Amino acid sequence: MSSSSKMSTREIVLSAIIAALYVAITFVFSAISYGPVQFRIAEMLNCLIIYDKRYIWGITLGVLISNLQSTLGIIDITWGTLTTVITLTVVYFVTKKITDRRVQLAICVLITTVLMGFLVAFELTYVLKSPFLYTWLTVSLGELVVMLAGAFVIYFLGNTINLSLESR
């Protein structure tokens, strides 16, 4: 393995901080972070993928740890975590050649709203027997609200500080 493909200690620490931030936000707002109608505020961190693909690891770890609290147990721990990896990977590949941050963020919001909503609705329909279309709609609406807010916050943060995990 070449040294360019290894994560530096700094990158590992920053990923751990993102994971901890995701978990803290999810736990503080746990009453609205789970179920067919949810506003998982920590999802706004998904917008960070626009700045560096390595945020996938910190966000995914945060989802995994947060889903340990889920009443759906191992299904939410595994499927919810996999859903995040899939969605963020799609966002990365779709946006990686686009240079306009606003366009990247808009695409990120769109993909996470539709794909994350679909995959979470699939899980909740399977486990809770909730109606799929209703669940897809409610989860997607919650995701849309959170991701829109996140896109604005992350965009303005990105204009103020360097959000890349690269060492300067």
Backbone bond lengths (Angstrom), bond angles and torsions (degrees), N, CA, C in turn:
res aa  C-N    CA-C-N  psi(-1)  N-CA   C-N-CA  omega(-1)  CA-C   N-CA-C  phi
1 M - - - 1.463 - - 1.518 108.23 -
2 S 1.292 116.52 129.06 1.461 119.97 -179.33 1.518 110.69 -75.83
3 S 1.317 115.14 157.00 1.465 119.04 -178.49 1.523 111.98 -64.79
4 S 1.342 117.45 -24.76 1.463 119.55 -179.73 1.527 112.22 -73.29
5 S 1.346 117.69 -18.01 1.461 119.66 -179.61 1.528 112.16 -96.11
6 K 1.321 117.68 -7.56 1.462 121.43 177.96 1.526 109.47 -85.39
7 M 1.332 115.00 144.78 1.460 118.70 175.34 1.522 108.71 -81.58
8 S 1.311 116.17 135.58 1.462 120.47 177.16 1.528 109.19 -75.76
9 T 1.312 114.81 164.54 1.465 120.01 176.40 1.523 110.12 -57.42
10 R 1.324 116.62 -40.22 1.467 121.22 178.77 1.521 111.19 -60.17
11 E 1.326 116.78 -44.95 1.468 121.07 -179.55 1.526 111.31 -65.54
12 I 1.322 116.35 -38.47 1.467 120.42 177.81 1.528 110.30 -65.07
13 V 1.325 116.18 -44.19 1.466 120.38 179.48 1.530 110.60 -63.95
14 L 1.321 117.71 -44.38 1.467 120.66 178.71 1.529 111.13 -63.81
15 S 1.325 117.62 -38.18 1.471 120.36 176.16 1.523 110.86 -64.35
16 A 1.324 116.09 -39.72 1.469 119.94 177.66 1.524 111.09 -65.17
17 I 1.317 116.96 -37.85 1.471 120.80 177.63 1.527 110.28 -64.70
18 I 1.328 117.13 -42.68 1.469 120.83 177.67 1.525 109.74 -62.65
19 A 1.333 117.09 -43.26 1.471 120.87 178.17 1.530 110.07 -60.21
20 A 1.327 117.17 -45.78 1.460 121.21 -179.95 1.524 111.34 -64.14
21 L 1.314 116.47 -39.68 1.468 120.75 177.40 1.527 110.42 -63.41
22 Y 1.334 116.88 -44.14 1.462 121.16 178.20 1.531 110.00 -59.09
23 V 1.319 116.70 -47.23 1.470 121.59 -179.18 1.526 110.59 -63.32
24 A 1.320 117.36 -46.48 1.467 120.90 -178.56 1.523 111.40 -60.32
25 I 1.327 116.38 -46.26 1.468 119.89 179.88 1.531 110.37 -63.67
26 T 1.322 116.81 -43.12 1.467 120.35 -179.97 1.525 111.08 -63.06
27 F 1.322 117.23 -43.27 1.459 120.28 -178.87 1.529 112.11 -68.76
28 V 1.330 117.33 -39.13 1.472 120.49 178.56 1.532 109.98 -61.64
29 F 1.339 115.99 -38.33 1.458 120.64 -179.09 1.536 111.19 -106.98
30 S 1.332 117.06 35.10 1.469 120.59 -173.38 1.529 112.95 -60.64
31 A 1.308 118.02 -28.46 1.466 120.25 -179.21 1.525 112.56 -62.76
32 I 1.331 117.70 -25.79 1.466 120.58 -179.20 1.536 112.24 -116.83
33 S 1.330 117.37 10.29 1.463 121.01 -174.43 1.522 114.85 -95.00
34 Y 1.314 118.12 -7.47 1.462 121.38 -175.14 1.524 110.27 -133.30
35 G 1.333 116.26 157.81 1.457 121.67 173.36 1.516 114.15 99.01
36 P 1.362 115.44 -179.42 1.466 121.01 -176.40 1.529 114.22 -66.08
37 V 1.321 117.47 -27.22 1.462 121.18 174.70 1.518 104.97 -117.06
38 Q 1.342 115.65 107.35 1.460 118.37 -174.83 1.521 111.62 -141.26
39 F 1.316 113.62 148.35 1.453 122.43 173.52 1.531 105.83 -129.46
40 R 1.329 115.97 80.85 1.460 119.49 -179.12 1.521 107.60 -80.69
41 I 1.327 114.61 95.41 1.454 122.68 -174.85 1.541 111.43 -54.40
42 A 1.313 117.35 -36.03 1.468 121.70 -178.54 1.525 112.47 -61.77
43 E 1.314 117.24 -18.67 1.470 120.36 179.12 1.528 112.23 -61.09
44 M 1.330 117.13 -20.68 1.464 118.39 178.53 1.525 111.30 -60.98
45 L 1.326 117.48 -21.55 1.462 120.84 177.03 1.526 111.95 -65.60
46 N 1.334 117.31 -18.01 1.467 120.60 176.28 1.526 111.65 -56.44
47 C 1.309 116.89 -27.86 1.473 121.00 -179.84 1.524 112.08 -64.23
48 L 1.311 117.59 -18.91 1.460 120.53 179.54 1.524 112.51 -64.49
49 I 1.316 117.46 -23.76 1.465 121.88 -179.31 1.526 111.22 -56.60
50 I 1.300 116.72 -26.10 1.469 121.99 179.59 1.534 110.40 -64.81
51 Y 1.318 116.57 -30.10 1.458 121.34 -176.50 1.524 113.75 -90.17
52 D 1.341 116.12 -27.07 1.463 119.25 179.84 1.526 109.29 -167.11
53 K 1.333 115.43 126.01 1.470 120.15 -177.75 1.525 112.25 -62.73
54 R 1.314 117.49 -22.90 1.469 119.79 -178.07 1.525 113.21 -70.54
55 Y 1.327 118.09 -10.14 1.466 119.89 173.38 1.529 110.97 -64.67
56 I 1.314 116.77 -19.27 1.475 119.78 178.04 1.520 109.71 -52.17
57 W 1.330 117.65 -42.16 1.469 120.36 -174.92 1.518 112.12 -67.76
58 G 1.316 118.06 -45.48 1.461 120.58 -179.90 1.519 112.43 -66.30
59 I 1.326 116.16 -43.15 1.468 119.98 179.27 1.523 110.13 -65.12
60 T 1.318 116.51 -43.97 1.468 120.63 -179.67 1.527 111.22 -62.60
61 L 1.320 116.91 -43.14 1.460 120.07 177.25 1.528 110.26 -62.37
62 G 1.325 116.86 -40.14 1.461 120.74 177.00 1.518 112.10 -61.59
63 V 1.332 116.58 -41.37 1.471 120.72 177.34 1.527 110.23 -63.56
64 L 1.329 116.38 -45.74 1.460 120.31 -179.45 1.530 111.03 -58.17
65 I 1.315 116.48 -48.93 1.470 120.23 -179.69 1.527 110.78 -65.68
66 S 1.325 117.46 -41.68 1.472 120.78 179.29 1.517 111.24 -62.59
67 N 1.322 116.80 -38.40 1.455 120.28 -177.80 1.529 112.89 -74.86
68 L 1.322 118.01 -7.39 1.461 120.43 171.10 1.532 110.24 -63.73
69 Q 1.329 116.85 -24.88 1.473 122.06 179.10 1.529 112.19 -86.01
70 S 1.303 117.15 -12.09 1.465 121.37 -176.94 1.529 111.47 -63.89
71 T 1.307 115.44 141.50 1.468 120.17 176.76 1.524 112.04 -72.66
72 L 1.326 117.42 -10.62 1.465 120.85 179.39 1.523 112.51 -85.07
73 G 1.325 116.90 -4.10 1.453 121.84 173.13 1.515 115.32 63.33
74 I 1.325 115.17 -138.63 1.461 122.30 -171.30 1.529 112.26 -60.41
75 I 1.309 117.13 -29.83 1.468 119.33 179.28 1.521 110.27 -64.99
76 D 1.323 117.15 -44.75 1.462 120.22 179.40 1.526 111.09 -71.44
77 I 1.324 116.00 -34.84 1.467 119.49 178.68 1.530 109.56 -62.43
78 T 1.325 117.12 -46.87 1.470 119.85 -177.25 1.534 112.06 -81.44
79 W 1.328 117.58 -52.13 1.464 120.29 -176.12 1.532 111.57 -67.64
80 G 1.324 116.95 -42.80 1.463 120.10 179.15 1.519 111.85 -61.95
81 T 1.314 115.89 -39.71 1.463 120.58 177.97 1.521 110.70 -67.51
82 L 1.323 116.56 -44.62 1.462 121.47 178.12 1.530 110.82 -62.60
83 T 1.312 116.54 -39.60 1.466 122.04 177.59 1.535 110.52 -57.42
84 T 1.316 116.23 -42.48 1.464 120.42 179.67 1.523 111.30 -65.61
85 V 1.333 116.72 -45.95 1.466 120.22 179.35 1.527 110.44 -60.00
86 I 1.323 116.68 -45.73 1.463 121.18 -179.50 1.529 110.50 -61.39
87 T 1.314 116.25 -51.86 1.460 120.92 -175.73 1.527 112.03 -62.70
88 L 1.317 116.94 -47.44 1.462 119.47 -178.15 1.524 111.96 -68.24
89 T 1.314 116.96 -32.38 1.463 120.30 176.02 1.522 110.56 -66.51
90 V 1.324 116.83 -42.35 1.468 120.67 176.48 1.523 109.93 -61.20
91 V 1.326 116.76 -46.26 1.468 120.49 179.09 1.522 109.84 -57.86
92 Y 1.319 116.81 -46.91 1.466 119.96 -178.86 1.532 111.29 -57.92
93 F 1.333 117.18 -50.76 1.463 119.70 -176.05 1.532 112.95 -67.84
94 V 1.324 117.00 -34.58 1.464 119.68 179.61 1.527 111.28 -71.08
95 T 1.323 117.40 -33.88 1.471 120.41 -173.46 1.522 115.08 -101.42
96 K 1.311 119.51 -6.63 1.472 120.19 -169.61 1.528 114.68 -63.46
97 K 1.311 119.00 -26.35 1.468 120.16 -179.57 1.533 112.46 -98.41
98 I 1.309 116.96 0.22 1.467 121.78 178.37 1.532 107.48 -88.96
99 T 1.307 117.19 132.80 1.470 120.20 -175.68 1.529 113.73 -98.62
100 D 1.300 117.72 -21.52 1.472 120.92 -178.87 1.527 109.39 -80.38
101 R 1.335 116.55 114.02 1.472 121.87 -177.99 1.533 112.22 -57.82
102 R 1.318 116.88 -37.51 1.468 119.22 -178.77 1.527 110.50 -65.34
103 V 1.313 116.94 -40.41 1.469 120.90 178.01 1.527 109.36 -67.47
104 Q 1.331 116.89 -42.88 1.465 120.15 177.41 1.526 111.07 -58.29
105 L 1.319 115.93 -45.84 1.469 119.99 -179.22 1.528 111.27 -65.83
106 A 1.317 117.77 -39.59 1.469 120.86 177.71 1.524 110.27 -61.58
107 I 1.323 116.48 -42.99 1.462 120.46 178.21 1.523 110.51 -65.69
108 C 1.329 116.26 -40.49 1.466 120.97 177.23 1.528 110.88 -58.92
109 V 1.327 116.18 -46.30 1.467 120.69 178.61 1.530 110.24 -60.57
110 L 1.305 116.73 -45.75 1.462 121.30 -178.93 1.532 111.77 -62.66
111 I 1.318 116.57 -49.74 1.474 119.68 -177.57 1.521 111.21 -64.92
112 T 1.333 117.38 -46.17 1.463 118.09 -178.80 1.528 111.40 -65.68
113 T 1.313 116.74 -37.24 1.464 119.47 178.75 1.525 111.14 -62.24
114 V 1.309 116.73 -49.43 1.468 120.65 -175.76 1.525 111.75 -76.51
115 L 1.337 116.98 -51.92 1.465 120.25 -173.75 1.522 112.01 -73.29
116 M 1.316 117.57 -47.49 1.461 120.12 178.68 1.523 109.83 -62.33
117 G 1.330 116.29 -43.25 1.465 119.60 177.34 1.517 111.88 -58.50
118 F 1.327 116.57 -44.01 1.466 121.86 179.63 1.527 111.17 -62.91
119 L 1.325 116.65 -49.48 1.467 120.40 -176.03 1.528 112.45 -67.75
120 V 1.322 117.19 -39.30 1.470 120.28 176.91 1.529 109.78 -68.40
121 A 1.328 117.44 -40.55 1.470 120.75 177.66 1.525 110.79 -62.03
122 F 1.319 116.64 -38.92 1.464 121.17 176.76 1.525 110.12 -59.02
123 E 1.325 116.31 -46.43 1.467 121.25 178.51 1.523 111.58 -61.70
124 L 1.342 116.29 -49.46 1.466 120.02 -176.53 1.527 112.03 -67.12
125 T 1.315 116.61 -33.00 1.460 120.00 176.52 1.531 109.88 -66.93
126 Y 1.314 116.42 -41.82 1.456 121.82 179.66 1.531 111.33 -65.72
127 V 1.327 116.69 -47.07 1.459 121.23 -173.94 1.528 112.50 -82.54
128 L 1.325 116.58 -47.53 1.466 120.99 -173.37 1.527 113.38 -97.70
129 K 1.327 115.90 -4.77 1.473 121.66 -176.78 1.522 111.75 58.80
130 S 1.337 116.02 30.51 1.457 119.98 176.97 1.525 108.76 -77.03
131 P 1.330 117.36 152.44 1.469 119.32 -179.77 1.535 110.68 -64.71
132 F 1.326 116.52 126.98 1.463 121.50 -171.92 1.526 113.20 -57.73
133 L 1.315 118.76 -54.97 1.467 120.53 -174.74 1.524 112.00 -61.98
134 Y 1.331 116.53 -41.54 1.467 120.67 177.63 1.529 110.16 -62.31
135 T 1.322 116.10 -44.98 1.461 120.65 -178.31 1.526 110.77 -66.88
136 W 1.335 116.54 -41.01 1.467 120.26 177.54 1.531 109.50 -60.44
137 L 1.323 116.36 -42.99 1.459 121.02 179.34 1.530 111.42 -63.31
138 T 1.330 117.31 -48.98 1.471 119.32 -175.45 1.531 112.03 -69.11
139 V 1.329 116.72 -41.19 1.468 119.44 178.01 1.529 109.56 -66.17
140 S 1.324 116.97 -42.43 1.465 120.75 -179.87 1.521 112.06 -64.96
141 L 1.321 117.49 -39.05 1.476 119.63 177.81 1.521 110.95 -63.76
142 G 1.324 116.60 -42.91 1.460 120.23 176.73 1.515 111.31 -62.19
143 E 1.328 115.83 -43.16 1.468 121.11 178.76 1.531 110.46 -63.70
144 L 1.309 116.94 -41.90 1.461 121.07 179.87 1.527 111.40 -60.50
145 V 1.308 117.14 -47.61 1.466 121.38 -179.45 1.526 110.28 -60.25
146 V 1.323 116.10 -48.61 1.460 120.95 -178.19 1.532 110.95 -65.93
147 M 1.319 117.13 -43.83 1.462 120.60 -177.72 1.529 112.00 -68.92
148 L 1.318 117.97 -36.48 1.474 119.66 175.52 1.518 110.67 -62.20
149 A 1.320 115.96 -46.74 1.470 119.59 177.27 1.525 109.95 -61.16
150 G 1.313 116.27 -43.83 1.461 120.95 179.57 1.511 112.64 -62.78
151 A 1.328 116.87 -39.39 1.466 120.42 -179.98 1.527 110.54 -60.61
152 F 1.319 117.05 -42.85 1.466 120.10 178.61 1.531 111.11 -66.45
153 V 1.340 116.57 -45.95 1.466 120.53 -179.02 1.532 110.65 -62.28
154 I 1.328 116.22 -49.36 1.468 120.55 -177.66 1.527 110.69 -66.61
155 Y 1.318 117.93 -37.80 1.468 120.86 178.37 1.537 110.25 -60.28
156 F 1.327 116.87 -47.97 1.463 119.44 -178.50 1.525 111.46 -70.59
157 L 1.326 117.35 -35.66 1.466 119.64 173.87 1.524 110.79 -62.50
158 G 1.333 115.85 -43.42 1.458 121.26 -179.85 1.518 113.31 -63.69
159 N 1.323 116.75 -25.46 1.465 120.45 176.17 1.530 111.55 -81.35
160 T 1.324 116.18 -15.32 1.457 121.46 -177.48 1.531 112.15 -100.86
161 I 1.333 116.34 -41.32 1.459 120.97 -178.18 1.524 110.06 -129.87
162 N 1.315 116.49 160.53 1.443 122.61 178.23 1.531 109.10 -78.96
163 L 1.321 117.66 112.15 1.462 122.02 -178.39 1.528 113.28 -92.33
164 S 1.310 116.95 2.95 1.460 120.34 177.11 1.518 109.04 -74.47
165 L 1.319 116.69 146.54 1.455 120.66 176.37 1.523 112.70 -81.46
166 E 1.325 116.31 -6.46 1.465 121.18 179.05 1.517 109.70 -62.98
167 S 1.323 115.50 143.59 1.472 120.12 173.13 1.516 107.41 -74.49
168 R 1.309 116.15 144.04 1.469 119.69 179.05 1.489 110.73 -88.00
